[in-house]
Amino acid sequence: MEKVYIGVDVGGMSIKAGAVNLNGEILMKDKVVTDGKNVDVFLKDIKELLVKVISWCKENNYDVQGIGFGVPGMVDNKKGLINKMANIGGRDIQLKEYLKDLNLPIYISNDANVAALGEQKFGVAKGMQNVVLLTLGTGIGGGLILNGKLFEGNEGKGAELGHVCLILNGRSCGCGRKGCLESYASASALLRMTREYMEKYKDSMMWEYCNNDINNVSGLTSFECAKKGDEAANKLIDEYVMYLGEGMLDFANIFRPEAFVIGGGISNQGEYLTNKLKAYLEKQHYGYEGSPASEVLIAKLKNDAGIIGAASLLMD
């Protein structure tokens, strides 16, 4: 029987699960929309989804080796708990205990961690030994592969790269501190900056792009207008790249990765973004003169990163 690993991509509104083989191929997947604010319903939906996936595996003669979870929040990977998760009620949810009657090994990790592992095993950073992944979304998630292994820190609560201090006593961050990288280089930060620039530059093309309504600002506004030559938008993008680039330089000095992998919504800018980041990093000698260059890559697994990465937790 071929061995397979079940990966679960947990969200507050929906849960995706799939069976993944040792080549990183998703053999089947399913999803369920869940009430993330009701813990009992949330857990029940997870178990029912897993029973479906496990049943499919057995019917098709696959040998399930275990279940991995990628969770967008704080977890305790030793106890198998979800300590805190966005869009879900309750604390210290006993996920592993609740699923014990499935009689399978279960491992829980942060969603950015599993994304990093998935990209290193089967994605754009396949085979690399040292990788820094940054997901640029509402916040900034971080994942680390160090010396070929996923680094999670004590209880799986490390690698919070979005919460390094970029500017002392700077903008307030959702974590409670001030000046975090997340406050300057997340997609949310980009939206804030776009509105600020539009207020400052009333003749910017960004107004026309938003139909003269600042409430229509999106993550595309600044990038698309910069590509068309808008001066204010280009200044904005340069500032954004500076903030993100400075964070990456710090990580380059600490971890000296072979590659940075960029995920999240902003990564859809592709080479337009990576070329600017590479130029910024090169100008600063990747943090220290004489240092080896780090590639800047766009995450490859996209919407399947959660399932493949979570399944990969069990493959080692």
Disulfide bonds with the S-S distance in Angstrom:
none
